[in-house]
Amino acid sequence: MRTLYFECNMGAAGDMLMAALLELHQDPQGFIKKINACGLKGVNIAFSPSIKHGITGTYVKVTINGEEESEHTHHHHDHDHSHDHSHNSLHDIEHRIGHLNVSDWVKKNALAIYKLIAEAESRAHGVTVDKIHFHEVGEMDAVADIIGVCMLMEELAPQQVFASPVHVGSGQVRCAHGVLPVPAPATAHILRNTPIYGGEIRGELCTPTGAAILKHFAKSFGKMPMMKTSKIGYGMGKKDFENANCVRAFIGETADSSETDTVIELICNLDDMTPEAIAYAQQLLINEGALDVFTAPIGMKKGRMGILFTCMCKPPDREKMLELIFKHTSTLGIRETESRRYTLSREFSEKETRYGTVKIKTATGYGVTKSKPEYDDIAKLATESNLPLSEIYKEGFK
């Protein structure tokens, strides 16, 4: 599966993410022409090689009406220091993005990212989203970064995106409002429920724009998956630190999930629930995305008969499933085991039989191919035609 992995050991900013993705693109020059022609008023985007600590990467420079955004306006808004700058509300930005010469997919994703930032800023400054006014320069800079990243994502077309835990830096940062702690409140808000860490390095490593882009595209944050990398992009930041200030983007193929993946089994012993309540919990977990939920009878302490309840899920769903199991069963404790799962890859096709259409599931891998008609379809046709299940089953296999 075509997979993109962002390594954010030095945080992330919009321009760094755009630069890293640009290095993965077949024709960076052509892409820059395209984005400069998409209708971003007064914006010019250029890129150049940049070397930090012996690592060569790309630096993307966004200029607005000829001026490069300075650190002080960096994505923070202000309500009073803006005699020389016009302001934009979220509505203006939506309007601006809506009129760009880019695909609907790019517009939709760019707006979603923008809303994450606006919502976080409104939270940080204690004003409603519609009252947030963005600083013109910091603003268009962020829009340019977001549009650039979305256009590159569309062209690179990864099927899944992951990111490392995000290094946010430490200390304080100056902005239009004065001095803010790092990570800035908006960044901290966007990265809720995401693994982040600070450390020795002082300064703002992750900006709200960088945080929102990662949050929007990454399916989960963690170790790099096992993948065969075909290309690596280095996106360089403006500032210099004791470590190379860059985001790395890896694109390649992850081991076909038909070979192996990790599943989590959440297990508990129940001895005081009715069969109906257990069946209800079981169905609810499956509806919420569990891979499988099954029970087995067990003998427990004091000679009680009980039920061993097991919910199998994907690692990112762990928290949600734990919450649901505690809420819908009587258990006070849940055990977790992590299992490696080997699966065949599955494909569906449709087959016309004289009783109606049947979905056929074909599984392949490990030199094996297995096919079988989907039970639900067969059962439906058996009911409709008033024939035994086996009769329809035979039809599905002809």
Stockholm file with secondary structure:
# STOCKHOLM 1.0

chainA/1-398         MRTLYFECNMGAAGDMLMAALLELHQDPQGFIKKINACGLKGVNIAFSPSIKHGITGTYVKVTINGEEESEHTHHHHDHDHSHDHSHNSLHDIEHRIGHLNVSDWVKKNALAIYKLIAEAESRAHGVTVDKIHFHEVGEMDAVADIIGVCMLMEELAPQQVFASPVHVGSGQVRCAHGVLPVPAPATAHILRNTPIYGGEIRGELCTPTGAAILKHFAKSFGKMPMMKTSKIGYGMGKKDFENANCVRAFIGETADSSETDTVIELICNLDDMTPEAIAYAQQLLINEGALDVFTAPIGMKKGRMGILFTCMCKPPDREKMLELIFKHTSTLGIRETESRRYTLSREFSEKETRYGTVKIKTATGYGVTKSKPEYDDIAKLATESNLPLSEIYKEGFK
#=GR chainA/1-398 SS CEEEEEECTTCBCHHHHHHHHHHHSSCHHHHHHHHHTSCCTTEEEEEEEEEETTEEEEEEEEEETTEECCGGGTTCCCSSSCTTSCEEEHHHHHHHHHTSSSCHHHHHHHHHHHHHHHHHHHHHHTSCGGGCEEEHHHHHHHHHHHHHHHHHHHHHCCSEEEECCEECEESEEEETTEEEESSCHHHHHHTTTSCEECCSCBEECBCHHHHHHHHHHCSEESSCCSEEEEEEEEEECSSCCSSCCEEEEEEEEECCTTTCEEEEEEEEEESSCCHHHHHHHHHHHHHTTCSEEEEEEEECGGGCEEEEEEEEECGGGHHHHHHHHHHHSCCSCCEEEEEEECCCEEEEEEEEETTEEEEEEEEEETTEEEEEECHHHHHHHHHHHTCCHHHHHHHHTC
#=GC SS_cons         CEEEEEECTTCBCHHHHHHHHHHHSSCHHHHHHHHHTSCCTTEEEEEEEEEETTEEEEEEEEEETTEECCGGGTTCCCSSSCTTSCEEEHHHHHHHHHTSSSCHHHHHHHHHHHHHHHHHHHHHHTSCGGGCEEEHHHHHHHHHHHHHHHHHHHHHCCSEEEECCEECEESEEEETTEEEESSCHHHHHHTTTSCEECCSCBEECBCHHHHHHHHHHCSEESSCCSEEEEEEEEEECSSCCSSCCEEEEEEEEECCTTTCEEEEEEEEEESSCCHHHHHHHHHHHHHTTCSEEEEEEEECGGGCEEEEEEEEECGGGHHHHHHHHHHHSCCSCCEEEEEEECCCEEEEEEEEETTEEEEEEEEEETTEEEEEECHHHHHHHHHHHTCCHHHHHHHHTC
//
